[in-house]
């Protein structure tokens, strides 16, 4: 079975499924390119309010294909740099995508699969899902922004432990550290993620996009810079028609109808 990205619309949510069950959904160049393209198309679609990223057949993603890595060792650095640059374009596309992206994790999220989950805005994980920075086991180092995302969320010592020892981390552990938002029974991660996406779809999309941008900006901004950014976003969204609808709906004691 070839590696592919399956796409399916469920209401206003686009479900992207990483699919190569024989390898626990390792990432091929074709799959990553398809992911970038799918996000580009979804960004311009008013019908898509959120994206859910999942893996096929009970696993999220096992990262890079080791046979491919072995082959690229024989051809030198250039080929591997190209593959990593493409993966990193996918990671950045997830980060800057203006709509919510929710990871629905079942089974293994290893290596770059862990990185993909970290790049999403929210994470739903099954009780028995396992996350692992497996790189040290094969003598390489993390990619896909894993060290950046984890170092912005956790103490340095804990990140170093996970990177060096390559030990599996449970959904409950990540939930305790605030990296996983919801833990579900096995087999229910997608349903939970779709439920969250439905709740987000009822909110003003312009405000959702602004809030995502503000939260990301806050990671590197000083207080004065962040206050300025908050002011600018607030005024911009206040003048948007959705704010008029939201305020009036609140005064009328009815659900708002955002566009």
N, C-alpha and C positions, 0 to 999 in steps of 0.2 A: 504494500500500500504506500503510495507516494505522500510526501509531506505537502500539506495544503492548509489554507486558512478558509474555514467555512464561515459563511455569513448568513444571518437569519434575523429578520425583523420580528420582534414581539411587542406589538403596540408601538410606542414611541421610542423603544429601546432597540439598539442594534447589538446583537450578540455576535461576538467574534470568537470562533473556536479554533484553537491551535490543534491541528490534527496530524499525527503520525503515531498511532497507537503502538506500533511495533517497537518504537524507540522511546516510549513514554513522552511523545510529543516534543522531540528535540527540534531545535530551530534551524531551518534551512534558509538559504538566501532567498528562495522563492517565497517562503512563508513570511519572512520579515518584510520583503518588498510589498507583498500583498497587504500586510498590516498597515504600513505607511500609507498606501494608496486608499485603503478603506477609511482611515481616519480623515484623509484629505476630502474624500467624497462626503463623509458624514458631517464634516464641519460646515459645508455649504447647504446642507439639507435642513429645512425648517421642520421637517417631519421627525427628525431624529433629535431627541432631547437628552439621551444618555447612551453610554456604551458599556456593555459588560464583556469582560475578557475571561475566557475559561479554556480549559483543556479538554481533549476528547477522551472518552473511555476510562474515566476514573482517575486521571492524573492531570495536573496542571501543565507542567513543562519541566523536562529534565535538563534544560540548558542546551549547550552545544553538542553536536554529534561527534563522538570521539573518533570515529573512522575518518570523518572529514578533517578533524584537527590533525590526525596522524598524517593524512595525505598532504596537508598544507605545510607540515614540517619539512617535507622533502622539496618544496618549491620555494622556500625562503619566506622572508617577512612580508613581502608586498601583498601576497594573496590574503594573508591573515589580517593585515591592516585594513584591506578593503572590506572584509567580512565584518570586522569589529566596527568600522565606521558606519556600515549599514545598520548594524544592531543599535548603535548609539543614536543614529537618526530616528529609529523607532522609539527608543526611550525618550528622546527629546520631544517627539511628536505626541507621545502620551502626556508629557508634562505640560505642553503648551496648548493642547487641545482645549477649546473653551467650554466644553460640556463635561459633565461628570463621567469619569471612567472608573468602573468598579471591577475589581478582580474577584472572581468566584473560584476559590481554590479547593480542589479535591486532591487527595493523594500527594504526589511529590511535586514540590517546587524547588528545583535544585539548580545551582549555578545561575546562569542567565535567566532561568525560570523564576528564581527568587527575585532577581533584579527587576524583571517585568512586573511582578506583583508589587514591589516597592514603588515603582514608577506610577502606579495607579493612584487615584485620589482616595479611594476607600477600598478596604479589603474584607471580604467575607470568606471565612475558611471553615471547612469541615473539622469536626472534633479530631479526626484521625489524620488530618493533613500534616505533612512534615516539610519543613523548610530547611535547606542546607546550603551553605557556601562550600561546595564540594571541591573547589579548585585545588586546595593543598594536597588532596589525595592523588592528584595526577601531576603535581609539580608545577602548577601554574598559579596565577593570581586572579583576583576578581575582575569582572568587567560589567558593563551594563549599568554603571552607576551605583552598584551595591554599597561600596564603601562610603560614597557621598550621602546617600539616603540614610544609611544606618548611623553614620557619624553625626548627622543633624538631629537624630532622634534619641540616641543612646550614649551612655558613658564610653569613653575611648577604650577602657579596659575590657568592657563586654564585647565591643565590636572586634577588638583584637583577638579575643578568645575564640569567637565564632569564625573569624577568618583563618586563624592559624590551625585550630584543632578540627575544623570541618565536621562538627558534631551536629546531628539533626536537632532542630528546635521545633517544639510543638506549637500548635495554634494557641493553646492556653498561655504558653510563655509569651508569645508575641502579643496576645491580647492584654496581658498584664503590663506590658511595656508600651501599650498604646499603638502598636503597629498594625495589628489586626483589630478591626472595628467590631465584628460580630463572629461568634463561633456557633456553628450549627451542627446538627446531627449529620453523619455521613450521608452523602447523596442529596443534601438539601441546600448546598451552597448557591447553586444557580437560582433556585426559587427565592431564597432570601435576597440575593443581589437584585433580582428583578423587582422585588417588592420595594427595595430602597430606591431603585431607579424610577419606579412609578411615583413615589412620594416626591422625588426631586423634579420629575416632569411637571408636577402641578405648580411649581414655583416659577417666578419670572426668569426666563433664560438669560436675559442681559445681566440681572443681578447675580445669578449663579456664576456666570463667566467672570464678572468683576471680582466676586469674592474669591474665586480660585486664583486670580492674578494677584490680589492683595496678599493672600496667605503665602504665596510663593515669594513675593517681593519682600515680605517681612523677614525672611530667613537671612537676608544679607543687608537689609536697610537699617539705618539708625532711626531713633525715635522721630526726629524731626522730618526725615525723609518719608517715614511711614505715615505720619500725620498728614503730610502734604498729599500723599497718594490717596489716603482715605478721604480727604476733603474732595479731591478731584473726582474720584469714583462716585462719591455720594451725590454730588451736584449733578453729574452726568446722568445717573440713574434716576434722580428725583425728577428730572425734566423728561424722562422717557415716558411714553404713554402707559407703560405697565405700572408705574408708580401711581398715576392717577387712578387706574383701575383698582390697584391694591388698597389705596387709602379709602376710596369710595366704598369698596366691598366691606372693609372693616367697619366703616360707619353705618353701612346698611345691614351689617350682621349677616353677610352671605359669603359663600366661597368666591374668591376672585377668579376671573377668566383671563389668564395671561396669554399673550401672543409672542 
